[in-house]
């Protein structure tokens, strides 16, 4: 094994005062004080979340305020840690969204189980579940961290819709009822 | 269909020779040798309609010289096949010697793609909300045989989405592919033609005849045979996606017909019951009333804890108390046709350890001449075979009542039999001690000294003997309420207390080794080897008994039904 001889020559008088080390340290401190700050004052200051960040899964509404989820339960099926649990429900015939027929009675996501893989978003045929920019999840009990439907919609908000599938379906039905196409 | 009796013929499917029964429908014949011919309108138990055109295949027969009748040979000396110029539907063809078909040729593929394209033209994109998704023939065949993309840019048809055809069936007309299976079922099987198509072409609509509705007790079979999600069950609609559900074979307890069923569950909860095909019992059908029997599992009057003198008790305390009550004085046992063969066997062993008279109540009611018989219990014949009873029991407990009035009985042990309904007044019950094994609260449970909650048919495994003396087993489908044991285990423990022998709960195979040795009709039967379609037993010993059952779909009474001889009693 190679031997490296370390220089152990005795300190001279100037060095023995420790002043060069102290001044050197002060210089680094002063330099940093004069540069712009790079530390974020979390949680008062929050980082900018990049697009397509995979945060907490949320449920979204379409621009008309209709909940997009139809409780097909594909996300529940695909969820690797089994964090999602849906209770399907029927939409009654006098409801505004009666033509959709089905929506979740309850939609639970256990945030303690969620691994933020994004498969629920990928599998959703109605584009109703999105992993958005919420990343900080905390609570005082396990129950509190099982997010129910209301909370998920509150987190999700409204996203622009590309298709308006159900609106078009309703339009076609109204047209047909008015004696239009068929 | 007894395959052994049918002549086998050789047909050639995609260049491979197969032996299949002569005259068998080509769709079934191909399925039997593992070749799938996609089809919608064909159903093995219904007449052939041939309207979906999905089963088109190329067909041909070996050519024969018209003049001589000799086979025409090709250059290699093999018979020359005369292929039909156009494809033909397999469902309207039968297996015959020398038949050649092509199920994978380019023409067949093109036919299927064309048929799929036409079917999907007006089919809505409802799969995310459709109950059939996951068991939908249209979905399956679209991925297996469809083109894979859509060329359709026009507007789809609009049709009614929530038509109530009857109390239990809802129709979504947009999804209907007009296969007419439901129409044929109502006409041919239910013999109650209420469904038909109105309008023409792509406006065709399934509807009930004016003033009629689909309200027969067999209406939910139309939901089962619907290849798409057009007909849905009101009870199961939007409850759970089918890919979460696990089917387990079971037996319907509605009557002594013993309809074979599949019970669909997810995480210990039952969602629906559908028929399981058994050509000797129920074909592919079952009653609507039998499908709702799972509700007893979560019934409000379900008993979930052991009770001694009205107070909650442990299993040990309850068994101990029963043991004490059995020594008070003469004992009467009240058995029931709702008990499984295993329960009845353990009762027989109990009656050997602690002798007492065995009473049995005959539950008779209206039958429908199809899949509901006049005997409302699934296992009266098990009682005969296990020797609990020698002949047809009475429909009441008057002999027990007389004995109670005379003070000859001190303890009654009833197995799920409501003795108040069977004719014993509460005052009389109070004169004796009642021990009650049962799943649900009823009129007599308030007077019971000891209550031992039992498991429903969905929570234990066992076997029943139906009206044809066919031994059929059922599996445990969901776990029972916490702390409850099968009646066989409770009885084993009780017998252990009486005899002082160590009591371990016997498994079904263990019990069956004893049963097979003791009962001649059961000799050689092993529990694990009872076929899924049941095992026919020798019924000759009981041929003269006046059972109440009348002719049903797969049942001919051997002796005169009891109604004809009631004057003899």
Interface residues (C-beta under 8 A of the other chain):
Chain A: X70 X71 X72 X73 X74 X76 X77 X88 X89 X90 X93 X99 X100 X101 X102 X125 X126 X165 X169 X172 X173 X175 X176 X181 X182
Chain B: X124 X125 X127 X128 X129 X133 X155 X156 X157 X158 X161 X162 X203 X237 X238 X239 X240 X241 X243 X244
